[in-house]
Amino acid sequence: MKNLAKQLGANIRDKRKEQGIPQERLALECGVDRSYMGRIERGKVNITVDKLYQIAAKLNCEPASLLPLSEARPSDKQS
């Protein structure tokens, strides 16, 4: 699960940088502290679905586009 948070955070950071938005501005617009946004981008915290949608809205993208691609685990495979 920790890897998912890191991948999500990296996707958020990449999208933010693509658009030239400073981390501090995104944090302010999302109503969180800049240090918390940094922890999100480093994958140190798990965010709520609400926060994901809020960040996506500020980045003008679909929330799903920020999610990491899923990889099937052996237990997920059907026989």
N, C-alpha and C positions, 0 to 999 in steps of 0.2 A: 504493500500500500504506500509506503514511503516513496517509492520510485514514481508512483503516479503523481504525488504532490509535486515532486521535482520536475517532472515532465510538464505538468500543468503550469507551474510557475515559469518555466523556461518559455512556454508558448505565450504566456501573458507578456513576459519581458520582450520577446521577439516582436510581438504585435505592437506593443507600446513604442519600441524603438523604431520600427518600420514607419510609424506615423509621426515620429519626432516629438513625442509627448514626454516631458520630464517625469520621472517617478513621483516627485513631490506633487506635481499638478494632478496626476492620476489619483494619487492618494487623497488629495484634498477633494476632488470631485466625487470620489467614492465614500467620503466621510470616514476615512481611516487615517491613522498616523503614518507618516512616511516610512518609519522603521517597520511598521506592520506590513506595509506594502512590500518592503524589501524582503521580509520573511516569507511572504506569499511567493514572491518571485524566486526565492531560493528553495522553495519547497519545504520550509520549516514548519508550516502550519497547514492544517486542512481547512479549507473555506467551505462555507455553506453554499447551497445551490442559489440562494438569494444573492449572496455576494458575487458568485460567478456571473449571474445575469446582470448585476449592476456593473461589474467591470466590463463585461462584453458590450453593454449599452454605451459606456463611455468610450470604448474602443471602436464603436460602430461596426460590430461584427456579431455573428451568431455565437451563442455560448458554446455550441457543439464544436465550432472551429478552434476553440481553445483547449478542448479536451485531448488528452493523448490518445493515439491510436491504440486500440485494444489488441492484445496478443492472447491467443487462446492458450490456456493452461491445460496440462494433461487431464485434470479433473473436469474440464469444461467440454472435452471432446465426447461426442456421442458415439456409441458402438453401433 
